[in-house]
Amino acid sequence: MAVVGGSAAGFYTAGLLARAGRDVRVLERAEELQPAARTLIVTSRMREMLGAAGEVAVVNEIRRFELFTDGRAATVALAKPDLIIERAKLIRGLAEQAQAAGAKVELGRRFLKLEPNGHELALAVERSRDGLQEELRAETVVGADGAVSRVAQAAGWPRQETVPLVQAIVRLPAEYPANTVRVWFVPEDTPYFYWLIPESESQGALGLIGEDGKETRRCLERFLERKGYTALGFQGARIPAYTGWVPVERRVGNGRVYLVGDAAGQVKVTTVGGIVTGFRGALGVAQAILNGGRSRELGRLRRELNLHLLIRKAIHRFEQKDYSRLVDLLNDAARESLGVHSRDEAGRVLWNICKSQPRLLLMGLRGLMTRGTVLRTRT
Ligand SMILES: Cc1cc2nc3c(=O)[nH]c(=O)nc-3n(C[C@H](O)[C@H](O)[C@H](O)COP(=O)(O)OP(=O)(O)OC[C@H]3O[C@@H](n4cnc5c(N)ncnc54)[C@H](O)[C@@H]3O)c2cc1C
């Protein structure tokens, strides 16, 4: 079988399938395995899923979130630390693990199209070295080729919506606590939020998710200036905006095509985090391939992503007064609930918050019913 896309979700899928004894080749368009460096934050669930391959990428641990809006502040302590990871190290670690399990990694191979061919699929692939086209055969193809997936397009999935994400690498002031993430809700700039993630005692990533690419970059530059930070560099790309579950499997002739990670839109739309959910999607697809279509993980992931969508819809049109009340209402019990459960357990977090602080739920429901039902995104 062929996995298209040698990045986080693709190498993880390849490793799982190769460990189960399947013959797997990974086709990656880049000629060398030098993924763009990015500072990312993930929940500790990554540690449980990846073990050693993930550990090499961990550069810092987060114990606290500080939330700010309109002169107000709230602090949430985390029972289990969140992890700051360096994406390039993570991808190399996963590639090594997949290769050690027997997967073949073929670099400089750009997937172009696929079509039915007898009991298999024929894949057209371009060699970047000399531009020559090759034809490959596989019964099963896994598309792990990111937000603008060519595999998805070739197999007939509709194009997904995306949002721009941009972050600046900044030098941290001496007094900045290296175990703390800061979040600012500024609804006139973004329906999401600004974050500052420290990757070490001296450096961090300050960014935001927006709706329009150029405007998002302008907002970030203004915010950096207001807070007195100088950008040492920028990192950014468009990432999928989850608007509903994307079925992960399609039949093409007698072959099967699956999608994992960003290609399947497996991104939490509350925070637009896609690393852990992409791994869970990869695990689900590997289970489905190995168990004749059955996967419990895919059902759990679908419920989780839908819950994040519900929360996002509720808060997407929050105005300043709503955020001010939200931060005020984050009383001790609600803060504890956010801290004890990671953001990959949205259901339990919500249930605990509802029990301890029903007014928060009421606010969310009001947001959902009055103005939050439209998720405006642009491709
Ligand atoms: C600046 C930034 C910050 C982020 N921060 C966070 C964060 O803090 N936490 C978090 O959880 N998530 C974060 N995300 C989202 C996260 O990075 C993605 O969800 C995740 O990396 C997706 O991984 P993937 O393997 O599905 O896709 P990708 O990493 O996009 O990999 C796709 C791979 O497919 C290859 N490919 C594409 N087309 C072809 C083709 N035709 N043929 C062959 N190969 C092809 C590409 O070269 C690439 O290697 C962030 C994203 C950005 C841009």
The ligand as an ORCA input file, in Angstrom:
! r2SCAN-3c Opt
* xyz 0 1
  C       2.360     27.933     11.932
  C       1.528     26.752     12.375
  C       1.400     26.490     13.733
  C       0.633     25.398     14.173
  N       0.521     25.183     15.500
  C      -0.066     24.047     15.931
  C      -0.051     23.712     17.331
  O       0.469     24.482     18.162
  N      -0.609     22.532     17.722
  C      -1.173     21.656     16.829
  O      -1.648     20.588     17.245
  N      -1.233     21.956     15.506
  C      -0.694     23.119     15.038
  N      -0.713     23.426     13.699
  C      -1.398     22.493     12.782
  C      -0.494     21.270     12.496
  O       0.804     21.714     12.162
  C      -1.091     20.421     11.371
  O      -2.396     20.060     11.735
  C      -0.236     19.159     11.137
  O       1.111     19.473     10.945
  C      -0.757     18.420      9.917
  O       0.081     17.327      9.660
  P      -0.173     16.388      8.387
  O       0.857     15.325      8.444
  O      -1.600     15.996      8.310
  O       0.046     17.363      7.121
  P       1.333     18.208      6.645
  O       2.274     18.444      7.767
  O       0.807     19.376      5.900
  O       2.089     17.229      5.643
  C       1.686     16.990      4.318
  C       2.868     16.323      3.619
  O       2.453     15.901      2.316
  C       3.436     16.287      1.369
  N       2.709     16.433      0.079
  C       1.791     17.373     -0.245
  N       1.357     17.172     -1.497
  C       2.014     16.077     -1.982
  C       2.001     15.383     -3.225
  N       1.195     15.766     -4.235
  N       2.795     14.298     -3.374
  C       3.623     13.883     -2.358
  N       3.691     14.520     -1.148
  C       2.889     15.598     -0.972
  C       3.993     17.593      1.901
  O       5.272     17.885      1.352
  C       4.059     17.283      3.399
  O       5.244     16.640      3.757
  C      -0.011     24.538     13.232
  C       0.099     24.820     11.859
  C       0.849     25.916     11.432
  C       0.932     26.210      9.964
*
